[in-house]
Amino acid sequence: MCGIVGYVGKQDAWPIIYEGLKRLEYRGYDSAGIAIVDAQGDIQVRKTVGKVSGLDEAATTGHPQGSVGLGHTRWATHGRPSHDNAHPHIDCQQRIAVVHNGIVENYLELKQWLTGAGHVFYSETDTEVLTHLVEEGMEQGLSFQDAFRSMGGMVKGSQAISAVLQGEDSEICALRLGHAGGIVVAQADGQAIIGSDLPALLPLLQAESNTGQVGFLETGEMVVVTLDGVEYQDLDGNPIVKQPRLVTQEEVLVDKGGYQHFMLKEIMEQPQAVASAMRERINFDTRRVDLPDFPLSTEEIAKLDRVMLIGCGTSLNAAQVGRHLVERYSGLPAEAESASEFRYRDPFIGPNTLVVSIGQSGETADTVAAMQMVKDKGGKLITICNSEGSQASRIADGSFYMRSGIEIGVASTKTFVASLTILNLLAIYLGQSRGTLEPAKFQELVDGLAQLPRLMGELIADSSVYQQMAQEYATFDNFLFLGRGMNSPIASEGALKLKEISYIHAEGYPAGEMKHGPIALIDSAMAIVALAPKDTLYDKVANNIREVKARDGRVLAVLTEGDTQLAADVDHVLYIPEAPEHIIPLLTTVPLQMLAYHIALLRDRDVDQPRNLAKSVTVE
Ligand code: AGP
């Protein structure tokens, strides 16, 4: 959602905070601001509407000098992106600056009370009440730390909050409430950085390896950072001994690697992403899936009566593919649902229900809340996620990490194919354990998975076909993506990618449903992207494509190499290599990602940071 960076040390704080905010920009980028405590101990605030780079202009006469400061990059929830609504928010007496990630659910009630007590508000944000609450506490005689802690006890909702106090011995406090906002802390050589995520800490990690010891705040914990060091406390002020965790270079590095956009780099990393997702989870001698960390015993797996897969956005599309795989290979009834719906419908969860949550970030508010509900109802819970130590991985009984490395492009790509790879492993593992898959069958499936890195590599070897297709279709304003079976959610994913980064209206639809309504939309102005690889539903989709062609629709089909017959009936073709059915959805995904990327380029869109979006949606 939003990104927070704070620095206390001896260096010029502005460039450290500025660079940290740029590295966290994937979390939100509609406005940004930095507060620096200057040499006189006064707080100097600079803000900009739009991206962090706008702060350069806000500091044209030279940025404020000081070695303590706090910055923020925002994804608006309360109040439109504007100068006044940008963080940091300062109190009436300009003694305190506050930044915030999450939602203060009781802000109206607090605002009313604070206004009655004489506080004057200048923004439309929920965050500003936090500033005034700390100010009010200090006016009542509390120290800065105690006033900050007391503010933490008064607000409702899930969030991360940080504040800096003016003065020569300035200090920064940060706390975490609920699941929405993480805070990570690094210290070295008499300096400390706090941030919403690891890339903000880069200046304090080891120069050669970019690794280091990092403290992660748990919910209900607070950290106080001064020149004397870092102190962790609970919300009653009791000190906490925190075991730092060693973070790896992969978790921290943010680099385009020579590509024009992170999204393209991440698409190109997909062969490695699927290989990493399989690493040490397949025994290639026995040709079995081997998941020693699976949190259920064989007896518990045998007793399972149902599997529920949940996620949001791209992760929901992965869940929909997973439903097919689990049902097909484990013999268990499986359903998929968006976490945002699931969490509010009081679903039946019994002790033998296995819930699988999927999420790149492991921090999506709806997914985390749905997981908590499953836990409270006594269901078995595993997560497939990319971020180690995320909320999802802490709540789940077991975590299967994607190991895709950090994904910066707001549009998920490599983590989607990594999810699909792990869902394949999971479905096969359940089938092996429950005896619903004969050895010959699971060995055949494992052999198929082993081909994935090579086949994905073939798909991305030549971008020119996708560029050419983007030229053909970039001017269309409406797209219908069609697919059946496991390719129906892939059609939805293709439409989502196009919508997100090119702002073109696109719908993903089960091809067999088209004749029940959407067919009315078809004319020569409607672009149809039809997924018709050689699988069990091929003939059915081929018929649906012919229904479209009979109504003047323009069809770009994703077909299996060698399919000249259907190719002759459509306008354009993108090919995938011949492959076994369970890995086809991973392959059909790639041309759709590439098409969306190149159309977005032709439309001159901000591919990595599309408007209105944020990488992790940590609010409802
Ligand atoms: C994907 O391209 C989107 N940015 C979005 O739909 C995303 O998948 C969704 O917000 C869920 O995020 P998660 O996987 O981190 O839970």
Residues whose N, C-alpha, C, O or C-beta is under 5 A from the ligand:
A	BS01	AGP	C312 G313 T314 S315 I358 G359 Q360 S361 G362 T364 V410 A411 S412 A614 K615 V617
